[in-house]
């Protein structure tokens, strides 16, 4: 196993990015003016997601040509993805958040860095300066206007470039964003889309009347939390944090799988053993209270779990949070196989009736996911496999998120000696002492 760690003093903290142009991109054809219904899952995820996609130099596609092709592809994509050129609004009659499909456009930024790509540091290491490669949506070109998407192309001195994309999570989950990237790449190759997208988010509407048929400890109501302590696992913190990337290769993951099978011949997944390992290490790295409960959350795609299943081309958020919970003392003492079984049970619990019950819960209450740790997996979404005219990305990563409760899984850097194709990078941020404890536990267990 390997820990990727750099001292802050050695990181390149200023990418010397110059913004050359900011503009709006509009659909290439007229689109219908309408309001788009947002499901309870969509409206609960009202925050921005920022990703950076790095590309090496391609003599046939210098950054200027890429910028032109990407902008034209985006104009064409906004015909099929008309909602993305709209704006969030509150419906005065229903008091629900929805998207006003008004063709007001998405943001587009052209920028350059004074550095070549190979001098900005290890792309797999969480450098907060990468934020200079994406652009905020708030007040993009005028006060009060917040596009649902802003795309920034930043060229490097070597001819390489980064495409930074900010999108509202109300628009996409990870799988539908991957589809959007594939369609953008197809359009940039001057090819038509071959998939009819499913925009009907009413497929995930609450039942009438709502029926909450299960307890949902993975959710907490706003009313049950003192005002001064209201926070969320999605909320960043001003607390001083250390950032580290822990790397597991396929041999390490297989070792954890064998450990999980030690007492019974159960089927275990790579995700479940990694999550169980992280749950134990993260919980025990902080202040230890044996009688305190600890809950791990992780996203489960419900497309194929519903009856009938959602169309594969469903655009929108179709993920819900599965959970496992136990006492800290149990986390410390119990067999690893039992922890893995608890994590797996969270996914098995997520059938049609349970998923509908959570959606209905969101119709009755205001609240947010409730847990001490959220494992967010970008590991196998496949952003790095999207084939653009100028090639596949050298690396894709989310921006560093200042939350000590959020752990990100993402693919290893291409060509890395640690990891290989089946390896995983694990990014987390913790206060210094907790990070030292976590690192010790990570290797001890």
C-alpha positions in Angstrom: 0.0 0.0 0.0 1.1 3.5 -0.6 0.1 6.9 0.8 0.4 9.8 -1.6 1.2 12.9 0.4 2.8 16.2 -0.4 3.7 19.0 1.9 1.6 22.1 1.1 4.8 24.1 0.7 5.8 21.9 -2.3 2.4 22.2 -4.1 2.0 24.7 -6.9 -0.5 27.0 -5.3 -1.0 29.4 -8.2 -1.6 28.0 -11.7 -1.1 31.5 -13.2 -4.4 31.3 -15.0 -5.5 34.2 -17.2 -9.1 34.5 -18.3 -9.4 35.6 -21.9 -13.1 35.4 -22.6 -16.3 34.7 -20.8 -19.5 34.2 -22.8 -22.8 32.4 -22.9 -23.5 29.4 -25.1 -27.1 29.0 -26.3 -28.9 26.0 -28.0 -28.2 25.8 -31.7 -31.9 25.4 -32.4 -35.0 26.8 -30.8 -36.2 24.8 -27.9 -39.5 24.6 -26.1 -40.2 27.0 -23.2 -41.4 24.9 -20.3 -40.9 24.0 -16.6 -39.1 20.8 -15.7 -40.3 18.8 -12.7 -37.5 17.9 -10.3 -37.8 14.8 -8.1 -37.2 14.8 -4.4 -33.8 13.3 -5.1 -32.9 16.1 -7.5 -34.0 19.0 -5.2 -32.1 17.5 -2.3 -28.9 17.8 -4.3 -29.0 21.5 -4.9 -25.3 22.2 -5.0 -22.5 22.4 -7.6 -20.2 19.6 -8.7 -16.9 20.6 -10.2 -14.7 18.3 -12.2 -11.4 18.8 -14.1 -10.5 16.8 -17.2 -6.8 17.0 -18.2 -5.7 16.3 -21.8 -2.2 16.0 -23.2 -1.1 18.0 -26.3 -2.4 16.7 -29.7 -0.8 18.3 -32.7 -4.0 17.8 -34.7 -6.1 19.5 -32.0 -4.4 22.5 -30.5 -6.4 24.2 -27.7 -7.9 26.8 -30.1 -9.4 24.1 -32.3 -10.6 22.2 -29.2 -12.3 25.3 -27.9 -14.1 25.9 -31.1 -15.2 22.3 -31.5 -16.3 22.1 -27.8 -18.3 25.3 -28.0 -20.1 24.1 -31.1 -20.8 20.7 -29.6 -22.1 22.4 -26.5 -24.5 24.5 -28.6 -25.8 21.3 -30.2 -26.0 19.4 -26.9 -28.3 22.1 -25.5 -30.9 21.1 -28.0 -31.2 17.6 -26.5 -30.3 18.8 -23.0 -32.5 21.9 -23.1 -33.0 22.0 -19.4 -29.2 22.6 -18.9 -29.6 26.1 -20.6 -32.4 26.9 -18.1 -32.4 28.2 -14.5 -33.6 26.9 -11.2 -36.7 28.6 -9.8 -39.3 28.0 -7.0 -42.8 27.4 -8.3 -45.0 29.8 -6.5 -48.1 27.5 -6.6 -46.5 24.2 -5.6 -43.6 25.8 -3.6 -41.3 23.2 -5.3 -37.9 23.7 -6.9 -38.0 23.2 -10.7 -36.0 24.1 -13.8 -37.3 26.9 -16.0 -36.3 25.8 -19.5 -35.8 29.3 -20.9 -32.7 28.9 -23.1 -30.8 31.5 -21.1 -27.6 29.4 -21.8 -24.6 27.9 -20.1 -21.4 29.7 -19.3 -18.2 29.3 -21.4 -14.8 30.4 -20.4 -11.5 30.5 -22.4 -8.3 30.7 -20.3 -4.6 29.9 -20.3 -2.0 28.9 -17.8 1.7 30.0 -17.8 2.7 26.4 -17.0 3.1 23.2 -19.2 0.9 20.4 -18.0 3.8 18.3 -16.7 4.8 21.1 -14.2 1.5 21.6 -12.4 2.1 18.6 -10.1 0.7 15.1 -9.7 -2.7 15.2 -11.3 -3.9 12.5 -8.9 -3.0 14.5 -5.8 -5.8 16.8 -4.5 -4.4 20.3 -5.1 -6.9 23.0 -4.2 -5.3 25.2 -6.8 -7.0 23.1 -9.5 -10.0 25.2 -8.6 -8.5 27.8 -11.0 -9.4 25.5 -13.9 -13.2 25.7 -13.2 -15.4 28.7 -13.0 -18.2 29.4 -10.5 -21.8 29.6 -11.6 -22.8 32.3 -9.1 -23.4 35.7 -10.8 -21.5 34.4 -13.9 -22.0 37.4 -16.3 -24.6 39.4 -14.4 -25.6 39.7 -10.8 -28.3 37.3 -9.8 -27.9 34.9 -12.8 -26.8 31.4 -11.9 -26.3 29.1 -14.9 -26.7 25.3 -14.3 -23.4 24.7 -16.1 -20.2 26.5 -16.8 -17.4 25.1 -19.0 -13.8 26.4 -18.9 -11.1 25.5 -21.3 -7.6 26.3 -20.0 -4.6 25.8 -22.3 -1.1 25.0 -21.1 2.2 26.1 -22.5 2.9 22.6 -23.9 -0.3 22.5 -26.0 -2.2 20.4 -23.5 -5.3 21.7 -21.8 -7.9 21.2 -19.1 -11.7 21.2 -19.4 -13.2 22.3 -16.2 -17.0 21.7 -15.8 -19.2 23.1 -13.1 -22.8 21.6 -13.1 -25.7 21.8 -10.6 -26.2 18.4 -9.1 -29.9 18.9 -9.7 -29.1 18.4 -13.4 -27.2 15.1 -13.3 -26.0 12.3 -11.2 -22.6 10.7 -12.0 -24.0 8.2 -14.5 -26.1 10.7 -16.4 -23.2 13.2 -16.4 -21.0 10.4 -18.0 -23.7 10.0 -20.7 -23.6 13.8 -21.2 -19.8 13.7 -21.7 -20.1 10.9 -24.2 -22.8 12.8 -26.1 -20.6 15.9 -26.0 -17.7 13.9 -27.5 -20.0 12.4 -30.1 -21.2 15.9 -31.2 -17.6 17.2 -31.2 -16.8 14.4 -33.7 -19.6 15.7 -36.0 -21.7 12.6 -35.4 -25.4 12.7 -34.4 -26.6 11.4 -31.0 -27.9 7.8 -31.3 -29.7 7.7 -28.0 -33.1 9.3 -27.2 -32.8 10.8 -23.8 -35.4 10.3 -21.1 -36.2 13.6 -19.4 -39.3 12.4 -17.6 -38.4 13.0 -14.0 -42.0 12.3 -13.0 -40.9 8.7 -13.0 -39.3 9.4 -9.6 -42.2 11.5 -8.3 -43.6 10.7 -4.8 -46.7 8.5 -4.6 -50.0 10.1 -3.8 -50.5 9.9 -1.0 -46.9 9.4 0.2 -46.3 6.1 1.9 -43.2 5.9 4.2 -43.2 2.2 4.9 -39.8 1.9 6.5 -37.8 3.7 9.2 -35.1 5.9 7.5 -32.3 6.5 9.9 -30.1 7.5 6.9 -32.2 10.7 6.8 -32.6 13.4 9.4 -35.3 16.1 9.6 -34.3 19.7 9.9 -36.7 20.1 12.8 -34.8 17.5 14.8 -31.5 19.5 14.8 -30.7 22.5 16.9 -30.2 25.5 14.6 -26.6 26.2 15.7 -25.5 22.7 14.8 -27.3 22.3 11.4 -24.8 21.1 8.9 -24.5 18.4 6.3 -21.9 15.9 5.1 -22.0 17.9 1.9 -21.1 21.2 3.6 -17.5 22.4 3.6 -15.7 23.3 6.8 -13.3 26.1 7.7 -11.5 23.7 10.1 -7.8 23.2 9.3 -7.5 19.8 7.5 -4.8 17.6 6.1 -5.5 16.1 2.6 -4.1 12.7 1.7 -4.6 10.1 -1.0 -4.3 6.4 0.0 -3.8 4.0 -2.9 -4.9 0.4 -3.0 -3.9 -1.8 -6.0 -5.8 -5.0 -7.1 -3.6 -7.2 -4.8 -4.5 -5.1 -1.7 -8.2 -5.2 -2.6 -8.1 -9.0 -3.2 -6.4 -9.3 0.2 -9.3 -7.5 1.9 -11.7 -9.7 0.0 -10.0 -12.9 1.3 -10.1 -11.4 4.8 -13.8 -10.8 4.4 -14.4 -14.4 3.4 -12.5 -15.8 6.4 -15.5 -17.0 8.4 -18.0 -17.8 5.7 -18.1 -18.2 1.9 -20.0 -15.0 1.1 -19.8 -13.1 -2.1 -18.0 -9.8 -1.5 -17.5 -6.9 -3.8 -14.4 -4.6 -4.0 -16.5 -1.6 -3.1 -18.0 -3.3 0.0 -14.6 -4.4 1.4 -13.0 -1.0 0.8 -16.0 0.9 2.3 -16.0 -1.4 5.4 -12.2 -0.8 5.8 -12.6 2.9 5.6 -15.6 3.0 7.9 -13.7 1.3 10.6 -10.5 3.4 10.2 -12.4 6.7 9.9 -14.6 6.1 12.9 -11.8 5.0 15.2 -9.4 7.8 14.2 -11.5 10.4 16.0 -12.6 10.8 19.6 -13.5 7.3 20.7 -16.8 6.6 22.5 -17.5 2.8 22.6 -21.3 3.4 23.0 -21.7 5.9 20.3 -23.2 4.8 17.0 -21.5 5.3 13.7 -23.2 5.3 10.3 -21.7 5.0 6.9 -23.6 6.2 3.8 -22.9 5.4 0.1 -24.8 6.0 -3.1 -26.7 3.3 -4.8 -28.0 3.6 -8.4 -31.7 2.6 -8.4 -32.3 2.6 -12.1 -32.4 -1.2 -12.3 -33.9 -1.7 -8.8 -37.2 -0.1 -9.5 -40.3 -1.9 -10.8 -40.5 -1.2 -13.7 -36.8 -0.2 -14.1 -36.0 3.3 -15.2 -35.0 3.7 -18.9 -31.2 3.4 -19.3 -31.2 6.9 -20.9 -32.9 8.5 -17.8 -31.3 11.9 -17.3 -31.4 13.1 -13.7 -30.6 11.9 -10.3 -31.4 8.2 -9.7 -29.2 7.5 -6.7 -30.1 7.1 -3.1 -28.0 6.6 0.0 -27.7 3.1 1.5 -26.5 2.9 5.0 -24.9 0.6 7.7 -24.8 1.5 11.4 -23.3 0.0 14.5 -21.7 1.0 17.8 -18.0 2.1 17.7 -17.1 -0.7 20.1 -18.5 -3.2 17.5 -16.5 -1.5 14.8 -13.3 -1.9 16.8 -13.8 -5.5 17.9 -15.9 -7.4 15.4 -14.7 -9.6 12.5 -14.0 -7.7 9.3 -16.4 -10.1 7.5 -19.2 -8.9 9.7 -18.6 -5.2 8.8 -18.5 -6.1 5.1 -21.8 -8.0 5.5 -23.4 -4.9 7.2 -22.2 -2.6 4.3 -23.6 -5.1 1.7 -26.9 -5.3 3.5 -27.4 -1.5 2.8 -27.3 -2.2 -0.9 -29.5 -5.3 -0.7 -32.1 -3.3 1.2 -32.5 -0.9 -1.7 -35.4 -2.5 -3.6 -38.3 -0.8 -5.3 -40.5 -0.4 -2.2 -37.6 0.9 0.0 -36.5 3.4 -2.7 -40.1 4.7 -3.1 -40.4 5.0 0.7 -37.3 7.3 0.8 -38.7 9.4 -2.1 -42.0 9.7 -0.3 -40.1 10.7 2.9 -38.7 13.6 1.0 -42.3 14.7 0.1 -43.3 14.9 3.7 -40.1 16.3 5.4 -37.2 18.6 4.8 -33.9 17.1 5.8 -30.7 15.6 4.5 -28.6 12.4 4.6 -27.5 11.5 8.2 -24.2 9.8 8.9 -20.7 10.2 10.1 -19.1 9.1 6.9 -20.1 9.3 3.2 -18.2 7.2 0.7 -18.7 8.8 -2.8 -17.4 6.6 -5.5 -16.1 8.1 -8.8 -14.1 5.0 -9.2 -15.9 3.3 -12.1 -18.0 6.0 -13.6 -15.6 6.0 -16.5 -15.1 9.7 -17.2 -11.5 8.9 -18.2 -12.7 6.5 -20.9 -14.7 9.0 -22.9 -13.2 9.2 -26.4 -13.1 12.8 -27.7 -11.8 13.7 -31.2 -8.6 14.8 -29.4 -8.3 11.6 -27.4 -9.2 10.3 -23.9 -8.4 12.4 -20.8 -5.0 11.9 -19.2 -6.8 12.2 -15.9 -10.2 13.3 -14.5 -10.8 14.4 -10.9 -13.3 16.2 -8.7 -12.1 19.3 -7.0 -10.9 19.0 -3.4 -13.9 19.2 -1.1 -13.3 20.6 2.4 -15.4 18.0 4.4 -13.9 15.6 6.9 -17.0 13.3 6.6 -16.7 12.8 2.8 -14.3 10.2 1.4 -13.9 10.0 -2.4 -12.9 6.9 -4.4 -11.5 7.6 -7.9 -9.4 5.8 -10.5 -5.6 5.6 -10.2 -3.5 7.7 -12.5 -2.8 6.1 -15.8 0.5 4.4 -15.8 0.9 4.5 -12.1 3.1 1.8 -10.6 0.7 1.5 -7.8 -2.8 0.4 -8.5 -3.1 -0.8 -12.1 -6.4 -0.8 -13.9 -8.3 -2.3 -10.9 -6.7 -0.1 -8.3 -8.3 2.8 -6.5 -7.3 6.1 -5.1 -8.9 7.1 -1.8 -9.0 10.8 -1.0 -9.9 12.2 2.4 -9.4 15.3 4.5 -9.0 15.1 8.3 -7.6 17.3 11.2 -3.9 16.5 11.6 -4.1 14.2 14.6 -7.0 12.3 13.2 -5.2 11.9 9.9 -2.2 10.4 11.7 -4.5 8.0 13.5 -6.3 7.1 10.3 -3.1 6.3 8.5 -1.9 4.1 11.3 -5.2 2.2 11.4 -5.4 2.0 7.6 -2.2 -0.2 7.5 -2.7 -1.9 10.9 -6.1 -3.3 10.0 
